[in-house]
Amino acid sequence: MKKETHINILFLDIGGVLLSDGWDRNSRRAGAKKFHLDHNDMEERHHLNFETYELGKMSLDEYLDSVVFYKKRNFSPDEFKTFMFRQSQPLPQMIALITSLKKDYGLKIAVISNEGRELNEYRIKKFKLNEFIDFFISSSFVNLRKPDATIFRLALDIAQVTPGESIYIDNQPLFVSIAERFGIKGISHTSLQSTRDQLNEFGLNLIPAAHE
């Protein structure tokens, strides 16, 4: 039987909540080491280009042309992209928590994330996120990027819920605070247990897992 709650939707980030970050500083450092690149030069070029990529205004190939393949390399773009994609790993306990909440309470689940199109699509398909997530408000799909508050307004409009019916979970406190300005209930994700505890405070109660 569906449990009763005044919460109707969970908005989630992907990186750091459901999966590892897609292409963070540690992954870039590992990439520079593996492919013998100048890490400092790569980082400077990354920061000049990545926001444009996440906004959907640059393809992954164009991003890599600017960051890595602006000169001849002894490896191919496909080899580098394969490495990039393999940096993504699931956080299975968090995925299990969200799918359990969806089942027990009949919640809608939606993503609000900053991700480039190709990385985002790979992660959705690879980890079957669309099997339990109802819709994706990804920066590269909607041409908006956190911390732009407009992306949260868009999420509420698409979901057709009031802010008080929704919770937003993100591992970046800044983004949580922006969501809270709209009246969305915010959870700063630091661990499985802390997020479960905060969900309990909002009336979404689950029996603790036997194995953490």
N, C-alpha and C positions, 0 to 999 in steps of 0.2 A: 504494500500500500504506500502511495506517495505521502511523504511527510509534509506537514504544513509549515510554511515560512513566509515572511513578508518579502524575502529576497527572491527575485525572479531571474536574475542574470549575473553571471560572473564574467567580468572582463579580466583578461590575463595578458601579461607579456609572455613571450616565448623564451628568449634567451635569459638564462638564470632562474627560470621558473619551471618550465616544462622540459627544456633542453639546455645544454651548455650554450654559451654564447657562440654565435656563428663564425665570427672572424674578429676576435678580440686581440688585445696586445700580446697575449701569450701565444696565440696561434700565429700571429704575424712574426713574432720573434722566432718561433720554431720553423716557420717557412723560410725566413731569411737564412737560418742556419742550414737547413736541409739543402737549399738551392744555392748556397754560397753568395747571398746578396748582401749589399751594404745596408745594414739594418736601419741606420739613421736616415739614409737617403730614402729608403722605402717608407719609413714612418712619415717623413715630411710629405712625400707624394701622396701617401694614403690620406692624411688629414686634409689635403687640398682637394681631394676627389671623392671621398667616401660619402659625405653628406649628399652630394649630387646623385651618387649611385643609389643611396637609400631612398631618395625622393622620387626614384623612377625616371630620372632625367638623363640617365647614362646606363648603358648595358654593362654587364659584367665584363665582356670583352673590351669595351671602351675603358672601363676602370683599370683593367690589367694592362692595357696598352700604355696607359699613363703612369702606372705605378711600377710595373715590372718590365714590360716588353717595349720600352721606349728605345731600347737598343737590342742588338742580337744576343740571344741566350742559347745555351747548349741544352735546353729543355723546351718542351712545347707548352703552349697555353693550356692544352688539355691535361697535361701532367700536373700543372700548377693548380688547375681547377679541381682536379681529383683530390689533391692534397687539401685544398680549402674545404671541400665538402666533407672530407673524412674527419675534420676537426669537430663536427657536430656529434654529440652524444646525448642519449636520453637521460632524463632524471625520472626513473620508473616509479619511484614512490610518490612523487608529486603527480605524475600522470594518473596513477591509481587513485589518489585522493580526489582529483577533479572528476574522474569518471564515476567514482562512487557517489559523489555529491550530485552529479547530474542524474544518476539513476534513482537515488533515494528521494530527491526533492523535485525532480522534473525541471531542473534549471536549464536555461539557455546558457551556452558557453561561447564567448567571443574573444578574439585576440585583438589587442591594440599593440602593435609592435613596430619598431624601426628595423626594417630588413630590406635589403636589395632583392629585386624580383627573383633572380635565378637561385640565390641562396634560400630564399623563403620557399619557393616552389619545391626545391629539392627536399627541404626539411619537412614540409607538409607531407609529401609523398613518402619519403623514406621512413618516417616515424608514424605514418597513418594518423596524423593529427586531425584530418577531416572526418575521421570516424566518430569523434566525440565533440569536435568544435563546430558550431553552427555557422559562423561566418568570421572572416578575417579582415580586419581593418589594418592592413599593412601599409607602411609609409610609401612603398613603391607602387601600391595599387591605387592609393587615394591622393598621392602627391602632397601629403602633409606628414610632418615628422615631429615627434615629441622633442622638445618641450612646447611646441606650438599647441596651445590649449584648444584650438579649433578641432583637433583630432578627437578630443573627448566629447565635444558637442556633437560632432558627426556620429560618433558611436552611439550616443543616446538617441539621436534622431533615427538612425537605422534600426536600432533595437526597439524603438517606440516604448521605452520605459521611462519612469521618473528616476531622478538620481537616487532617491531613497530606496528604490527597489534593487539597486545594483551595488556590487563590490568590485574594486579594482585591485589586482595583486601584481606587484612589480618588485624587483630587487633594487630598484633605484628610488630612494626616498623622495628625490625631487619630483619625479613623475607622479608618485603617489600623492604628494601635496598638491599638485596641479589638479588631479582628479577630484581631490577633496574640496577644492574651491567651488566645484559644480554641485556639491552635496553628495557626491559618490562616496561610499564608505571605502576607506583605503586600508590596505594591508601591505606593509613593507616586509617582503619575504626575505628572511635570513636563514631559516631552517624549516624542515618539514614540521617539526613539533610546534614551533612558534606560530607558523601559519595555521596549523590545525587549532591551536589554542585561540587565536584571534577569530577564526571562523566560528568556533563554539560561542564566543562572545556575541556574535551576530546572529546566533540561533541556528547555525548549521552544525549539528552535532553528529559526530561519527565516533564509533567505538575505536579506541587507539589500536593501531596495527600491532600484531603479535611480534613482528620483527621490524625494527627500525633500521 
